[in-house]
Amino acid sequence: MDVDIETPKAAEPQKQALELPWLEKYRPTLIKDIVGNVEAVARLQVIAEEGNMPNIILAGPPGTGKTTSILCMANQLLGPNFREAVLELNASDDRQVTLDGYC
């Protein structure tokens, strides 16, 4: 009797999709999809259209869209494989940072 057995590898992508947090699943991927500070979004759109990405620091309270905005811009500048070229640093990763002459 022949029995088809599903291998665990075939089931993995579906499991990963189910475990993806809601925030990541529905996060905007293009700057035009961002709802919020119109002036800031317009500036990011200009940078993405011109293709000239300067050094940039975004500051603000948690949950205001800083990470999402930068990920959208990186997606537009670098394409769908942008995560391979982006290094995300967050101040909360290391609270022991000191600046000489300031701290």
C-alpha positions in Angstrom: 0.0 0.0 0.0 1.5 3.4 -1.0 1.1 6.2 1.4 2.0 9.8 0.6 3.8 11.4 3.6 4.2 15.1 3.8 7.7 16.1 4.7 8.3 18.6 7.4 10.1 20.9 5.0 7.0 21.3 2.9 5.0 22.4 5.9 7.6 24.9 7.2 6.7 27.9 5.0 3.0 27.7 6.1 4.1 27.5 9.8 6.4 30.5 9.4 3.6 32.5 7.8 1.3 31.7 10.8 4.0 32.8 13.3 4.6 36.1 11.6 3.5 38.9 13.9 0.5 41.0 12.8 2.7 44.1 12.7 5.1 42.5 10.3 2.5 40.9 8.2 0.6 44.2 7.5 3.6 46.7 7.7 3.6 49.1 4.7 6.3 48.3 2.1 6.1 51.5 0.1 6.4 55.1 1.3 3.1 56.0 -0.4 1.4 53.5 1.9 2.5 55.3 5.1 -0.2 57.2 6.9 1.1 60.0 9.2 3.3 63.0 9.2 2.7 64.3 5.7 5.8 66.5 5.6 8.2 63.8 6.8 6.7 61.2 4.4 7.0 63.7 1.5 10.7 64.3 2.3 11.3 60.5 2.4 9.5 60.1 -0.9 11.8 62.7 -2.5 14.9 60.9 -1.2 13.6 57.6 -2.6 12.7 59.1 -6.0 16.1 60.9 -6.4 18.0 57.8 -5.3 20.4 59.9 -3.2 20.2 58.5 0.4 22.1 60.7 2.9 23.0 59.7 6.4 19.8 60.0 8.4 18.8 59.8 12.0 15.1 59.5 13.0 14.1 60.3 16.5 10.8 60.2 18.2 8.6 58.2 20.7 8.0 54.5 20.3 5.3 53.5 17.8 5.5 56.6 15.5 6.7 54.7 12.4 10.5 55.4 12.4 11.5 51.9 11.6 8.6 51.3 9.1 9.5 54.6 7.3 13.1 53.6 6.8 12.3 50.0 5.8 9.9 51.4 3.1 12.6 53.8 1.8 15.1 51.0 1.7 12.6 48.8 -0.2 12.1 51.5 -2.8 15.8 52.3 -3.1 17.2 48.7 -3.1 14.3 46.5 -4.3 12.7 43.4 -2.7 16.1 42.0 -1.5 16.8 45.2 0.5 17.1 43.2 3.8 20.4 41.7 2.6 21.9 45.2 2.3 20.4 46.9 5.3 21.9 46.9 8.8 19.4 48.1 11.4 20.9 49.6 14.5 18.7 50.6 17.4 19.7 52.5 20.5 17.8 50.1 22.7 20.2 47.4 21.5 22.9 48.9 23.6 22.2 51.2 26.5 25.8 51.5 27.4 26.8 53.8 24.6 28.7 56.9 25.7 29.8 59.9 23.6 33.2 61.4 24.5 32.8 64.9 25.7 29.0 64.6 26.2 28.5 62.0 28.9 
